[in-house]
Amino acid sequence: MNRKKKINQTLKSKLKKMNAKLQNSNKPKYVSKAERAAIAANEAEGSDVSSNEATPDNSADSLVDNSAENNANNDAKNDAK
């Protein structure tokens, strides 16, 4: 292989590798089996707690409070910009 061809080959391979690193993958992030079990346990625990404690009156009040807080946070972010 002559010198010019070898140089072009190495440059092309480096360029391909750099372009491959720039591409985003559609593959979801790996979650280990232990983490999946912990997440499932938290969801099961959270659904039991929320179903036992939630009442129609309390949930409506919390929705109003959350929307007021979200509006205040959005206003603060817009002012910062």
N, C-alpha and C positions, 0 to 999 in steps of 0.2 A: 504494500500500500504506500503510495507516495505521501510526502509530507503535507501537501495542500489538502488532499482528500481526508487525511487523518484529522487535521485541524478542523475542517468543516464538520466532520462527523462528531467530534467532541463538542463543538459549539452547538450543533443542532440538538444533541442529547441533553445538554445543560438547559437549552431553551425549552425543550419539551418538559423537563422536570420542573422548571419554574412555573410554566403554564399550568401544569397539573396541580401544583400546590395552590394556585390562585383559585381554582375551581371549587365551588361549594358543593358539598355532598348532600343528597336528599336522604341519606341514611340517618335514622334517629340515633341519638346518643345512647351508648350502652349503659344499662342499669343492671347491676349485679342481682343475683337471686336473693341475697340477704336484704338489699335495699328494697326490692320489690315486695318482699314479705313485710318489711317495716312499714312501707307505704300502705299496703293493704290493711295492716293492723291499725294504723292511724285512721284510715278512712272508716273502718268498721267501728272503731271507738268513737270517732267524731259523729257518725250518723246515729249511734245509740244515744249519745249525750244530747245532740241537737233535737232529736225526736222526743226525748223525755222532758226537756226544759222549755222547748219552744211553745208559746201560746200565740194565738192570733193577735192579741193586743200588743204583746212584746215585740213580735216580729215586725209589725207595721211601724212602731216607734223606731226600731233600729234602722229600718230602711230610710226613714226620713232623716235620721241623724247621719247616716252614711252619705246620703246625697248632699247634705249641707257641707260635710267635711270635704267631699270630693270637689264641690264647687269652689270652696275656699282654697284648696290645694291647686286647682287649675288656675285660679286668678293669680295666686302667688307665682306660679311658673310663668304665666304670660307677662307679668310685671317684670320678672327677672330678664326676660328676653328683650 
